Amino acid sequence: MTAPDSPVPVTVVGLGAMGRAVAGAFLRAGHPVTVWNRSPGRAGELVAAGATEAPELAAAVAASPLVVVSLLDQRVSGEVLRPVAAELAGRTLVDLTSDTPERAREAGEWAAAAGIAYLDGAIMVPVDVVGSPEAMVLYSGPADVFAAARPALAALGGDARHLGEDLGLAALYDLAMLGFFYSAMAGLVSGFALVGSEGVRAADFVPFAEGIVSILPAIAAGTAAEVDSGDYAVSTGNVVMEAAGVGHVVAAARARGLDTGVIGAVKDLLDRAIAAGHGAHEFSSVVEVVRKPAA
Ligand SMILES: NC(=O)c1ccc[n+]([C@@H]2O[C@H](COP(=O)([O-])OP(=O)(O)OC[C@H]3O[C@@H](n4cnc5c(N)ncnc54)[C@H](OP(=O)(O)O)[C@@H]3O)[C@@H](O)[C@H]2O)c1
């Protein structure tokens, strides 16, 4: 990567796995980097690569106009950052720590009151992808703050998305993507367990799992159109038929002594959609049950 035209000094607060990856990406992009971590001993490789380790957080913050944070959660961010609010005033603070939209908005209110230009961010890729052209990082907060910080933030990845001024948006998208991903992962390992119960290796099932993955983009777009319009009229499947199919998965898993928590929850959701009058509708109609769960 070539050095930026005017490298901006960057301070990275938090040197867990992600904080170290973030600091490394800024270093590789040619930015002067100062780092700080609660526990000593985590900056060795970064210092060897040219970073400066500050002994105190206040000194670390004072070293750079751009302060980037990666900590366990935003409760911890608040505990760590609030005592150095005076040093942060007049600087740009980008908190890449994952948490809820509520915590992000709360942090934004604190930052505004303290005179800190604030963005919330969410890194959507593993540590080894940070800094690559494919790395997706979501941001929310004031557009002018994002525009000013963007050239430096480009070091973290080529796919930087500003979702809007509402500070909760990056966390909202982050959580929606995590919920989708982990639900799919739970379904994947459940599938491995089901075929494995009859001696089939997980690796031998992968090409079939990939078949499901390959049809998802078109299904996502079609389902989104139905969810946005509220028109669940059937063009392909219907919930009664789909619930019957899911029931077969539950029965087969139960017969083999497997945990049915994941697929059983799907069956329960579909049954409640049928009870709510969506039996003859598309799967997309299940969103109505998710939006208004029974009391
Ligand atoms: N790792 C990933 O693949 C990944 C991917 C996407 C997003 N993220 C997000 O990135 C953030 C950081 O993740 P990580 O993987 O770097 O986690 P991690 O390796 O567990 O590091 C946690 C960091 O938080 C600090 N910390 C925890 N409690 C603290 C406290 N009470 N006071 C001060 N510092 C405290 C730790 O400091 P000490 O060293 O002193 O314990 C460390 O710097 C999380 O929000 C995570 O969801 C991670």
The ligand as an SDF file (V2000), in Angstrom:
LIG
                    3D

 48 52  0  0  0  0  0  0  0  0999 V2000
  -11.9840  -10.3900   16.6790 N   0  0  0  0  0  0  0  0  0  0  0  0
  -12.7990  -10.3320   15.6420 C   0  0  0  0  0  0  0  0  0  0  0  0
  -12.7210  -11.1480   14.7020 O   0  0  0  0  0  0  0  0  0  0  0  0
  -13.8100   -9.2110   15.5450 C   0  0  0  0  0  0  0  0  0  0  0  0
  -14.5270   -9.0430   14.3250 C   0  0  0  0  0  0  0  0  0  0  0  0
  -15.4270   -7.9790   14.2190 C   0  0  0  0  0  0  0  0  0  0  0  0
  -15.6440   -7.1480   15.3000 C   0  0  0  0  0  0  0  0  0  0  0  0
  -14.9570   -7.3560   16.4670 N   0  0  0  0  0  0  0  0  0  0  0  0
  -15.2160   -6.4480   17.5970 C   0  0  0  0  0  0  0  0  0  0  0  0
  -14.0180   -5.7680   17.9460 O   0  0  0  0  0  0  0  0  0  0  0  0
  -14.0500   -5.4560   19.3570 C   0  0  0  0  0  0  0  0  0  0  0  0
  -12.7630   -5.9540   19.9920 C   0  0  0  0  0  0  0  0  0  0  0  0
  -12.6790   -7.3600   19.7740 O   0  0  0  0  0  0  0  0  0  0  0  0
  -11.3270   -8.1680   20.0280 P   0  0  0  0  0  0  0  0  0  0  0  0
  -11.4240   -9.3990   19.1970 O   0  0  0  0  0  0  0  0  0  0  0  0
  -10.1530   -7.2780   19.8840 O   0  0  0  0  0  0  0  0  0  0  0  0
  -11.5240   -8.5550   21.5710 O   0  0  0  0  0  0  0  0  0  0  0  0
  -10.3850   -8.9980   22.5990 P   0  0  0  0  0  0  0  0  0  0  0  0
   -9.2320   -9.6210   21.8790 O   0  0  0  0  0  0  0  0  0  0  0  0
  -11.0700   -9.7880   23.6520 O   0  0  0  0  0  0  0  0  0  0  0  0
   -9.8550   -7.6140   23.2130 O   0  0  0  0  0  0  0  0  0  0  0  0
  -10.6420   -6.8840   24.1210 C   0  0  0  0  0  0  0  0  0  0  0  0
  -10.0070   -5.5460   24.3830 C   0  0  0  0  0  0  0  0  0  0  0  0
  -10.8140   -4.8330   25.3200 O   0  0  0  0  0  0  0  0  0  0  0  0
   -9.9930   -4.4710   26.4370 C   0  0  0  0  0  0  0  0  0  0  0  0
  -10.7800   -4.4570   27.6650 N   0  0  0  0  0  0  0  0  0  0  0  0
  -11.6860   -5.3840   28.0860 C   0  0  0  0  0  0  0  0  0  0  0  0
  -12.2250   -5.0020   29.2580 N   0  0  0  0  0  0  0  0  0  0  0  0
  -11.6220   -3.8200   29.5990 C   0  0  0  0  0  0  0  0  0  0  0  0
  -11.7710   -2.9200   30.6770 C   0  0  0  0  0  0  0  0  0  0  0  0
  -12.6550   -3.1610   31.6780 N   0  0  0  0  0  0  0  0  0  0  0  0
  -11.0030   -1.8020   30.6770 N   0  0  0  0  0  0  0  0  0  0  0  0
  -10.1300   -1.5490   29.6830 C   0  0  0  0  0  0  0  0  0  0  0  0
   -9.9540   -2.3550   28.6100 N   0  0  0  0  0  0  0  0  0  0  0  0
  -10.6950   -3.4740   28.5630 C   0  0  0  0  0  0  0  0  0  0  0  0
   -8.8890   -5.5190   26.4700 C   0  0  0  0  0  0  0  0  0  0  0  0
   -7.8120   -5.0120   27.2070 O   0  0  0  0  0  0  0  0  0  0  0  0
   -6.8230   -6.0220   28.0170 P   0  0  0  0  0  0  0  0  0  0  0  0
   -5.7980   -6.4640   27.0070 O   0  0  0  0  0  0  0  0  0  0  0  0
   -6.2840   -5.1480   29.0800 O   0  0  0  0  0  0  0  0  0  0  0  0
   -7.6690   -7.1510   28.5360 O   0  0  0  0  0  0  0  0  0  0  0  0
   -8.5970   -5.6230   24.9690 C   0  0  0  0  0  0  0  0  0  0  0  0
   -7.8330   -4.5180   24.5340 O   0  0  0  0  0  0  0  0  0  0  0  0
  -15.3060   -6.1370   19.9330 C   0  0  0  0  0  0  0  0  0  0  0  0
  -16.3320   -5.1800   20.0720 O   0  0  0  0  0  0  0  0  0  0  0  0
  -15.6490   -7.1710   18.8660 C   0  0  0  0  0  0  0  0  0  0  0  0
  -17.0260   -7.4740   18.8500 O   0  0  0  0  0  0  0  0  0  0  0  0
  -14.0350   -8.3590   16.6120 C   0  0  0  0  0  0  0  0  0  0  0  0
  1  2  1  0
  2  3  2  0
  2  4  1  0
  4  5  1  0
  4 48  2  0
  5  6  2  0
  6  7  1  0
  7  8  2  0
  8  9  1  0
  8 48  1  0
  9 10  1  0
  9 46  1  0
 10 11  1  0
 11 12  1  0
 11 44  1  0
 12 13  1  0
 13 14  1  0
 14 15  2  0
 14 16  1  0
 14 17  1  0
 17 18  1  0
 18 19  2  0
 18 20  1  0
 18 21  1  0
 21 22  1  0
 22 23  1  0
 23 24  1  0
 23 42  1  0
 24 25  1  0
 25 26  1  0
 25 36  1  0
 26 27  1  0
 26 35  1  0
 27 28  2  0
 28 29  1  0
 29 30  1  0
 29 35  2  0
 30 31  1  0
 30 32  2  0
 32 33  1  0
 33 34  2  0
 34 35  1  0
 36 37  1  0
 36 42  1  0
 37 38  1  0
 38 39  2  0
 38 40  1  0
 38 41  1  0
 42 43  1  0
 44 45  1  0
 44 46  1  0
 46 47  1  0
M  CHG  2   8   1  16  -1
M  END
$$$$
